[in-house]
Amino acid sequence: MFPASFYRVAAWLLLLGLSHGPLSAQTPAASRHRYWDARPDSLRQVLATQRADTARLRTLMHLVDVSLLVGNETNLKVEEIMETADLSARLHRPERRAYRLMATGKRLYNAHDVSRALDTLQAAVVAFDQQGRLASNLLYALRSVFGELRQLEAMRRYYQARLVYYQPRGAPESLAPCYLSLASYYGAQGNYNQALSYNLQALQCYRFFDGNTYNNQLATIGARYATWGNTAKALHYLQQSVAGLQRRHDDCFYAYKMMAEVYVQRHDYPAALRVLDKALVPPEHEYSSMASKKALVFTLRSAVLVAQGRPALAHPFLQAAQHLADSLHLPLLMAQGALQLDATWAGYEAAQGNAAGAEAHWLAAYRKARDAHSTQFRLAYLRALTRFYQQHGQSSPAARYAVAALALADSLEAREGALHVARYEIEQADRAQTARIAGLRQAQQQDVARARRQRWVLGAVLAVLALIGGFAFLLWRSNQLKQRANALLSEQKAEIQTQRDQTTQALTELRTTQAQLIQKEKMASLGELTAGIAHEIQNPLNFVNNFSEVSAELVAELEEEQLRPARDAALEAELLGDLKQNMAKITQHGQRAASIVKGMLEHSSSRAGEREATDLNRLCDEYLRLAYQGLRAKDKSFNAILNTDFLADLPLVTLVSTDVGRVLLNLFTNAFYAVRQRQLSGEPGYQPQVGVRTILLNQQVQIQVSDNGTGMSPAVQQKIFQPFFTTKPTGEGTGLGLSLSHDIIAQGHGGSLTVESEAGEGTAFTINLPV
């Protein structure tokens, strides 16, 4: 019996053979890319059951495409490549020479003759290209061979030359490894902008044919953004990577590990520990050893515990990580990420007060980063050594390492953008904007042409109408001469009367239909409102009923205690205390229900105040101070910066000042609530700010109320003006404030109330009122 994956791959291979004939070199994109989702072990299981040369060759060719040539315990075997070459020769396939070169290069690499292996594998790439055969993983393997020979500049020139060759042909399988290798080169140089641009181009290529590598590329891009300092972008890509890998049941270790490092950058240590727990969950398909994963996780967990001030808990994890690293000879840079074991030991020794041990580990960490030619970690460890020697009063070595760090940082300065966003993403956005502008211009030209045609049609219609009028006049004159005017007038009168009757009947039916539609709309609104009221009042009523039942049971228990000969005073006091708490809860939730009913009465109120000319600058300033002092009265520790920008010559606006004041008070109260919630989250360096601005725009007075609070997502913004919808916790809001405010502005004053917000950044409400 074989696993289910074996039968899926076998069925697919059979379908491919029936659809395209034996070994069709040129297949449609959908079929050509489908086998990239097959696992090497599944293809080997299928191969073990095949005896026909054509079937075995097809499976072997797919195995060569999806397997790694070097650097993995499950990589491609020399024997598998040689069998592919022999079968190609037996079946007179043109790729036989390319496969023989590939097998020879693999054999030389295994024999540690890396220089000759590089030349042979490059010749294999050329042979595949000459036959129009894709060699994606072979191209990708050359990156490791160049790296072992320390020929980084030669690697850059090689892949740039291959890009020039492949780009006109547009094959994503060949472009992707070139982009990925160039991204690795520029990342090692510390040029994150260029590296990310190549990573993003590789991502677009892998989208078309290799879902597993596509999801892992999302994690790589997230890691680069984290190294560059843009943690928001890093989390965005890492979360996409985890979601995609989980859908495919692939290994999420690298994505989880990088996500934990991002949380450490943000000093969110509990989140980092939660993610590290997920990283060691064994996946369905695993491509790297669990031992190396544990070394990385134990090291990062130790760093988090040291940062939390718990070095004693970190020590066992550090010892376990060191044992794994020593037994497996793990380097600083691995496929699953960087093993910063020496740096973590340095932090641990510093926390324990062992300066000599910390110094030794920092120097060892810097030496390994230098040997690995890692610009990123060289710079990080130079700065760490500078801080270490400064803290211990050793100015001479501190200055030496500071100068070295400054020189290295200056060499990278020109390569980094101020926004820490890859130039490729910015260029993509510019191209999309240019396309939108071109579309708008084309639509504008079409509108102009349509208007021109409409003018021509209108002119033709007017001319026809003029001719008809002239003919009618001649007919009337003729009828006068022939004394048929009376008969014609009678006929026209009867026709007009008939049309009038038909029109009257149609108008009556239209009014009836309109009344029915209005009634249906009212009933629908009433049903929605009734459902909202029932939902909102049900919670406090449930609390009142529950606490009432519990209170009745407590009273019965108290009465039983009072009837006992030996009464327990402590128990009676406890029961009375519980009764008192229950009564307070009943009162609290009763007031909650009453506030909901009061809000509904205000929402449905039809009374209208008197309109008068009002100074909006004074009104805004008055209610801003009122809302601020109201919150300060509840929480004297709260402080915020109030920003006012009032137009000096703002005209008076005729409105109901009490209603508009209620709207402003609601907006200011919500703004102060948002900034207070963000302040309570403990974000370092955060300063609450609430502002109000008045301007005159297009014969309308505009009031802008802004804050730098928690903000809202697009989904919340779509529902923010609906009755009973609130973002506040249960008991802190009824969900009627913004709905009522919208009705006051839109229906009561003919204006508009809109919102713009970004989650985690702030919110701006805009009121437009006609002058």
TIVOGU-902977 format. One line per 3 residues: their letters; for each residue x, y, z of C-alpha. Coordinates in pm, whole numbers, plus 50000, padded with zeros to 5 digits. Example, Ala and Ser with C-alpha at 12.3 -4.5 7.8 and 13.67 -1.06 7.14 Angstrom:
<nodes>
as> 51230/49550/50780  51367/49894/50714
</nodes>
This chain:
<nodes>
mfp> 50000/50000/50000  50126/50346/49911  50032/50682/50073
asf> 49762/50903/49921  50026/51139/49778  50161/50851/49565
yrv> 49825/50792/49397  49770/51164/49339  50106/51201/49163
aaw> 50054/50877/48964  49710/50988/48846  49848/51325/48744
lll> 50135/51167/48547  49891/50937/48367  49668/51234/48278
lgl> 49968/51428/48151  50073/51137/47929  49728/51090/47778
shg> 49675/51463/47719  50005/51560/47559  50168/51249/47424
pls> 50500/51102/47540  50740/51363/47675  50586/51667/47514
aqt> 50843/51942/47557  50603/52230/47512  50293/52200/47735
paa> 50032/52457/47834  50122/52662/48140  49858/52505/48365
srh> 49984/52150/48300  50353/52243/48290  50344/52401/48633
ryw> 50118/52154/48812  50393/51900/48889  50590/52162/49091
dar> 50350/52086/49377  50464/51722/49384  50705/51615/49660
pds> 51037/51448/49564  50960/51148/49788  50619/51104/49619
lrq> 50780/51114/49273  51034/50851/49384  50748/50626/49501
vla> 50584/50659/49159  50918/50591/48988  50956/50264/49180
tqr> 50641/50125/49013  50723/50227/48653  50891/50000/48401
adt> 50833/50170/48065  51119/50398/47953  50893/50689/47852
arl> 50705/50688/48184  51027/50662/48389  51193/50941/48191
rtl> 50893/51171/48239  50894/51111/48616  51274/51151/48639
mhl> 51262/51481/48448  51001/51611/48695  51210/51484/48987
vdv> 51513/51677/48855  51300/51992/48827  51157/51985/49182
sll> 51460/51851/49377  51750/52051/49516  52086/51979/49359
vgn> 52302/52071/49661  52265/52170/50024  51985/51944/50153
etn> 51964/51592/50291  51685/51507/50044  51863/51650/49741
lkv> 51897/51493/49399  52119/51185/49363  52386/51140/49093
eei> 52233/50804/48999  51892/50965/48932  52049/51228/48703
met> 52255/50961/48518  51945/50746/48461  51769/51053/48320
adl> 52062/51110/48084  52073/50742/47975  51698/50725/47909
sar> 51716/51054/47715  51989/50905/47495  51796/50579/47446
lhr> 51483/50770/47342  51687/51015/47128  51592/51314/47342
per> 51791/51636/47277  51845/51703/47652  52076/51402/47703
ray> 52399/51610/47690  52261/51862/47943  52171/51585/48191
rlm> 52517/51425/48152  52685/51758/48228  52456/51802/48526
atg> 52544/51455/48663  52917/51520/48613  52893/51854/48793
krl> 52706/51692/49082  52973/51417/49107  53254/51678/49111
yna> 53073/51875/49381  53033/51565/49597  53408/51502/49554
hdv> 53473/51861/49681  53619/51968/49344  53400/52277/49363
sra> 53577/52489/49101  53540/52227/48824  53186/52154/48943
ldt> 53098/52520/48888  53229/52520/48530  53049/52195/48449
lqa> 52716/52303/48596  52733/52634/48407  52786/52436/48086
avv> 52478/52227/48178  52269/52545/48208  52380/52654/47860
afd> 52294/52308/47722  51945/52320/47874  51892/52671/47734
qqg> 51992/52560/47385  51723/52292/47394  51458/52528/47534
rla> 51444/52321/47852  51391/52496/48189  51662/52445/48456
snl> 51525/52633/48757  51678/52438/49046  52008/52396/48861
lya> 52032/52775/48831  51945/52810/49199  52212/52552/49300
lrs> 52487/52757/49131  52438/53022/49400  52561/52781/49670
vfg> 52857/52676/49455  52960/53038/49395  52927/53098/49769
elr> 53154/52810/49865  53421/52949/49629  53375/53302/49775
qle> 53320/53433/49420  53040/53675/49508  53115/53932/49238
amr> 53141/53659/48976  52803/53529/49097  52646/53875/49056
ryy> 52780/53913/48702  52667/53561/48607  52306/53602/48723
qar> 52275/53950/48574  52391/53808/48240  52136/53524/48267
lvy> 51861/53780/48337  51950/53961/48014  51914/53627/47834
yqp> 51589/53510/47999  51390/53836/48025  51298/53856/47652
rga> 51182/53492/47671  50962/53556/47976  51002/53213/48142
pes> 50930/53262/48518  51099/52929/48608  51433/53062/48478
lap> 51392/53423/48594  51297/53332/48952  51630/53173/49064
cyl> 51825/53460/48903  51623/53721/49093  51656/53515/49414
sla> 52033/53478/49384  52084/53849/49317  51865/53924/49621
syy> 52095/53702/49830  52402/53887/49699  52269/54237/49773
gaq> 52130/54125/50109  52477/54005/50215  52615/54345/50110
gny> 52357/54523/50330  52180/54682/50030  51830/54598/50153
nqa> 51657/54820/49898  51809/54636/49600  51779/54297/49771
lsy> 51408/54344/49841  51344/54461/49486  51491/54135/49352
nlq> 51304/53931/49618  50973/54088/49513  51041/54017/49145
alq> 51125/53655/49233  50800/53638/49431  50599/53740/49125
cyr> 50768/53465/48922  50714/53187/49180  50345/53279/49199
ffd> 50301/53117/48855  50456/52776/48915  50586/52696/49267
gnt> 50350/52756/49559  50589/52625/49826  50876/52854/49727
ynn> 50630/53142/49681  50515/53113/50043  50874/53083/50169
qla> 50968/53390/49964  50701/53585/50153  50885/53490/50473
tig> 51222/53591/50323  51083/53932/50225  50943/53974/50575
ary> 51285/53888/50721  51457/54146/50500  51208/54415/50600
atw> 51269/54326/50966  51646/54360/50919  51587/54694/50745
gnt> 51385/54817/51042  51034/54822/50888  50862/54583/51131
aka> 50511/54666/51007  50598/54551/50652  50782/54251/50799
lhy> 50477/54128/50992  50255/54185/50686  50460/53948/50468
lqq> 50533/53694/50746  50163/53656/50829  50088/53596/50460
sva> 50366/53336/50451  50233/53145/50754  49878/53144/50613
glq> 49996/53009/50275  50224/52744/50424  49952/52623/50662
rrh> 49708/52586/50372  49960/52359/50196  50064/52177/50520
ddc> 50423/52293/50462  50695/52371/50715  50628/52712/50881
fya> 50943/52710/51098  51137/52987/50919  50833/53217/50904
ykm> 50754/53164/51273  51118/53213/51372  51142/53543/51181
mae> 50806/53655/51324  50943/53596/51676  51250/53810/51593
vyv> 51019/54091/51473  50828/54077/51801  51159/54097/51987
qrh> 51244/54409/51783  50911/54553/51898  50981/54446/52261
dyp> 50663/54236/52254  50824/53944/52437  50505/53746/52525
aal> 50409/53740/52156  50761/53627/52065  50743/53334/52309
rvl> 50399/53229/52177  50529/53221/51820  50839/53024/51922
dka> 50612/52755/52073  50439/52721/51735  50772/52703/51550
lvp> 50862/52363/51697  50531/52193/51608  50633/51916/51362
peh> 50493/51987/51013  50347/51731/50775  50632/51792/50528
eys> 50966/51873/50691  51283/51962/50496  51536/52037/50769
sma> 51647/51860/51086  51460/51923/51409  51793/51951/51594
skk> 51902/52264/51405  51553/52411/51455  51577/52352/51829
alv> 51916/52524/51840  51769/52833/51676  51454/52836/51894
ftl> 51644/52773/52220  51884/53058/52136  51606/53304/52054
rsa> 51402/53199/52361  51709/53261/52578  51749/53609/52428
vlv> 51384/53687/52509  51420/53564/52869  51736/53771/52918
aqg> 51558/54077/52776  51273/54014/53025  51523/54013/53312
rpa> 51501/53635/53372  51856/53512/53292  51828/53215/53531
lah> 51551/53068/53315  51755/53135/53000  52063/52937/53108
pfl> 51927/52581/53047  51809/52679/52699  52148/52835/52618
qaa> 52331/52520/52730  52102/52300/52519  52150/52527/52215
qhl> 52530/52527/52263  52535/52146/52284  52338/52116/51959
ads> 52554/52375/51783  52877/52201/51890  52759/51851/51801
lhl> 52619/51955/51460  52891/52218/51385  52624/52477/51312
pll> 52748/52804/51154  52624/53158/51219  52423/53169/50894
maq> 52195/52875/50810  51907/52815/50571  51658/52848/50858
gal> 51807/53179/50982  52096/53319/51182  52217/53131/51492
qld> 52323/53425/51714  52441/53199/51995  52752/53398/52092
atw> 52559/53725/52101  52296/53567/52326  52566/53429/52556
agy> 52712/53780/52573  52377/53924/52679  52339/53648/52941
eaa> 52689/53705/53086  52626/54081/53098  52301/54022/53285
qgn> 52492/53800/53533  52755/54073/53583  53035/53872/53416
aag> 53200/54142/53203  53492/53923/53094  53260/53649/52970
aea> 53040/53901/52788  53344/54056/52618  53472/53717/52502
hwl> 53138/53621/52353  53091/53958/52176  53435/53923/52019
aay> 53357/53566/51912  53027/53679/51760  53197/53957/51563
rka> 53469/53718/51440  53210/53470/51309  53014/53747/51137
rda> 53333/53870/50969  53426/53517/50856  53073/53471/50718
hst> 53103/53803/50525  52773/53918/50679  52753/54297/50664
qfr> 52434/54296/50871  52579/54111/51172  52922/54274/51146
lay> 52756/54614/51188  52530/54490/51470  52820/54336/51666
lra> 53049/54636/51610  52783/54857/51765  52732/54609/52050
ltr> 53108/54607/52123  53111/54988/52119  52829/55003/52375
fyq> 52995/54733/52590  53329/54915/52614  53157/55252/52672
qhg> 52958/55105/52963  53279/54971/53118  53476/55295/53074
qss> 53721/55157/52815  53732/55451/52578  54012/55330/52351
paa> 53853/55004/52227  53510/55173/52231  53638/55442/51994
rya> 53805/55183/51769  53490/54978/51726  53274/55291/51694
vaa> 53489/55415/51403  53467/55075/51233  53086/55067/51280
lal> 53053/55422/51148  53259/55342/50837  53052/55031/50766
ads> 52724/55219/50825  52834/55505/50595  52903/55255/50316
lea> 52539/55139/50343  52377/55480/50382  52338/55549/50008
reg> 52169/55212/49955  51886/55262/50205  51572/55470/50151
alh> 51429/55692/50423  51095/55510/50415  51250/55160/50437
var> 51021/55046/50155  51169/54862/49857  51207/55070/49542
yei> 51038/54792/49346  50717/54833/49549  50726/55211/49499
eqa> 50778/55166/49124  50489/54917/49110  50263/55171/49284
dra> 50376/55445/49041  50298/55221/48743  49955/55141/48881
qta> 49888/55513/48936  50004/55593/48581  49771/55325/48444
ria> 49479/55469/48642  49554/55821/48511  49569/55690/48154
glr> 49237/55515/48205  49079/55832/48339  49209/56030/48042
qaq> 49071/55773/47801  48735/55782/47981  48739/56160/47961
qqd> 48805/56149/47587  48523/55899/47546  48290/56128/47743
var> 48383/56421/47517  48315/56213/47204  47986/56089/47352
arr> 47880/56448/47430  47967/56553/47075  47754/56272/46933
qrw> 47469/56367/47165  47484/56727/47042  47464/56608/46683
vlg> 47167/56385/46765  46996/56668/46953  47045/56902/46656
avl> 46901/56642/46419  46601/56585/46648  46536/56962/46669
avl> 46552/56989/46292  46306/56703/46252  46077/56862/46509
ali> 46094/57191/46320  45997/57016/45998  45711/56838/46174
ggf> 45591/57169/46314  45599/57323/45970  45403/57035/45819
afl> 45148/57055/46101  45099/57424/46038  45047/57364/45666
lwr> 44801/57086/45747  44605/57314/45980  44595/57586/45715
snq> 44478/57332/45460  44206/57211/45695  44091/57569/45747
lkq> 44062/57614/45376  43874/57288/45338  43647/57364/45634
ran> 43752/57055/45822  43882/57238/46126  43589/57151/46353
all> 43604/56780/46279  43982/56777/46328  43957/56967/46656
seq> 43694/56731/46788  43909/56431/46701  44213/56586/46866
kae> 44010/56672/47176  43889/56315/47212  44243/56184/47170
iqt> 44379/56427/47429  44105/56328/47671  44192/55962/47626
qrd> 44562/56033/47687  44471/56238/47992  44266/55953/48134
qtt> 44549/55711/48070  44799/55948/48229  44575/55997/48533
qal> 44538/55623/48577  44915/55568/48542  44983/55847/48797
tel> 44738/55690/49042  44907/55351/49006  45250/55512/49048
rtt> 45147/55688/49370  45000/55363/49506  45322/55177/49427
qaq> 45530/55455/49581  45324/55446/49901  45366/55068/49920
liq> 45743/55098/49874  45766/55366/50143  45562/55148/50380
kek> 45787/54847/50311  46097/55061/50370  45954/55187/50700
mas> 45867/54835/50811  46215/54709/50717  46379/54995/50909
lge> 46146/54935/51204  46231/54565/51204  46603/54636/51195
lta> 46573/54895/51473  46354/54662/51684  46608/54381/51644
gia> 46887/54619/51749  46697/54737/52057  46613/54379/52159
hei> 46976/54272/52119  47114/54568/52314  46864/54556/52604
qnp> 46874/54173/52635  47220/54170/52797  47146/54410/53091
lnf> 46804/54247/53142  46969/53903/53162  47208/54038/53427
vnn> 46918/54192/53626  46723/53863/53616  47026/53651/53710
fse> 47130/53874/54003  46767/53893/54121  46744/53511/54131
vsa> 47075/53485/54316  46962/53757/54562  46640/53564/54633
elv> 46846/53254/54713  47072/53458/54943  46769/53602/55128
ael> 46631/53249/55180  46967/53134/55311  46986/53437/55545
eee> 46638/53364/55681  46739/53002/55751  47049/53122/55935
qlr> 46848/53364/56148  46615/53079/56257  46905/52868/56385
par> 46957/52864/56767  47331/52928/56722  47355/53198/56454
daa> 47677/53253/56265  47736/53630/56259  48021/53603/56010
lea> 47808/53404/55765  47522/53655/55799  47762/53941/55731
ell> 47897/53760/55426  47543/53697/55294  47449/54061/55350
gdl> 47765/54167/55166  47677/53943/54872  47323/54089/54871
kqn> 47464/54439/54867  47692/54357/54572  47399/54196/54384
mak> 47181/54503/54442  47462/54722/54309  47490/54501/53998
itq> 47112/54514/53945  47124/54894/53973  47420/54915/53734
hgq> 47261/54702/53461  46923/54870/53512  47090/55205/53449
raa> 47255/55050/53142  46915/54952/53001  46780/55297/53087
siv> 47070/55464/52901  46992/55255/52592  46625/55356/52606
kgm> 46724/55721/52657  46957/55703/52360  46679/55553/52146
leh> 46441/55830/52250  46701/56088/52149  46760/55902/51822
sss> 46389/55906/51737  46321/56260/51866  46147/56473/51604
rag> 46159/56810/51787  46364/57081/51616  46547/57364/51793
ere> 46562/57719/51670  46818/57797/51403  47044/58096/51461
atd> 47364/58240/51320  47647/58068/51511  48023/58124/51547
lnr> 48155/57771/51481  48506/57855/51604  48368/57943/51947
lcd> 48137/57639/51946  48420/57399/51858  48656/57543/52119
eyl> 48386/57535/52389  48296/57167/52335  48661/57062/52293
rla> 48743/57201/52639  48420/57056/52779  48501/56703/52655
yqg> 48862/56725/52777  48769/56846/53125  48497/56582/53146
lra> 48750/56303/53087  49002/56470/53321  48738/56469/53593
kdk> 48718/56087/53564  49093/56028/53525  49319/56305/53656
sfn> 49631/56122/53534  49522/56167/53171  49680/56448/52967
ail> 49666/56523/52595  49786/56789/52353  49496/56996/52215
ntd> 49562/57132/51865  49327/57404/51734  49348/57562/51389
fla> 49053/57800/51344  49000/58010/51030  49011/58371/51146
dlp> 48740/58513/50915  48509/58209/50924  48152/58326/50837
lvt> 47861/58266/51072  47653/57959/50996  47278/57932/51057
lvs> 47214/57612/51251  47071/57458/51571  47373/57515/51794
tdv> 47263/57267/52064  47230/56982/51809  47564/57056/51640
grv> 47721/57095/51984  47597/56749/52074  47764/56613/51757
lln> 48093/56788/51839  48083/56665/52199  48033/56307/52079
lft> 48323/56331/51829  48560/56487/52087  48463/56228/52351
naf> 48534/55944/52105  48869/56102/52011  48980/56130/52375
yav> 48868/55771/52436  49077/55648/52139  49397/55827/52243
rqr> 49353/55713/52604  49317/55350/52491  49637/55377/52286
qls> 49816/55539/52580  49705/55255/52812  49860/55001/52572
gep> 50204/55118/52693  50345/55220/52353  50685/55385/52421
gyq> 50717/55753/52328  50347/55793/52254  50187/56137/52324
pqv> 49804/56167/52294  49691/56443/52057  49340/56564/51966
gvr> 49284/56846/51718  49008/57050/51559  49031/57264/51246
til> 48784/57486/51060  48815/57586/50695  48598/57734/50419
lnq> 48587/57508/50112  48355/57531/49807  48097/57751/49983
qvq> 48087/57510/50275  48226/57532/50627  48431/57225/50710
iqv> 48510/57106/51065  48785/56845/51097  48819/56652/51427
sdn> 49136/56439/51434  49328/56221/51681  49631/55994/51687
gtg> 49453/55717/51873  49396/55349/51798  49231/55408/51458
msp> 48987/55179/51277  49009/54911/51010  48826/54957/50674
avq> 48564/54699/50781  48482/54897/51098  48465/55227/50906
qki> 48191/55086/50679  47964/55019/50980  48058/55308/51212
fqp> 47738/55509/51147  47499/55213/51188  47273/55219/51498
fft> 47401/55003/51789  47738/54940/51626  48021/55029/51868
tkp> 48391/54951/51900  48384/55002/52276  48364/54711/52525
tge> 48026/54598/52655  47885/54853/52899  48090/55149/52773
gtg> 47888/55248/52465  47540/55210/52321  47636/55242/51955
lgl> 47392/55533/51898  47624/55837/51926  47765/55840/51573
sls> 47435/55727/51418  47255/56016/51588  47534/56259/51495
hdi> 47511/56153/51129  47134/56211/51125  47171/56557/51285
iaq> 47427/56671/51026  47287/56500/50714  46909/56523/50770
ghg> 46885/56815/51012  47133/57052/50847  47177/56927/50487
gsl> 47547/56856/50541  47767/56548/50555  47970/56356/50817
tve> 48256/56137/50690  48544/55945/50846  48900/55857/50744
sea> 49107/55628/50964  49402/55392/50966  49435/55117/51226
geg> 49706/55199/51479  49762/55552/51341  49454/55767/51413
taf> 49115/55890/51292  48974/56207/51132  48602/56297/51118
tin> 48495/56572/50875  48172/56776/50907  48059/56975/50601
lpv> 47788/57240/50656  47644/57472/50389  47701/57844/50452
</nodes>
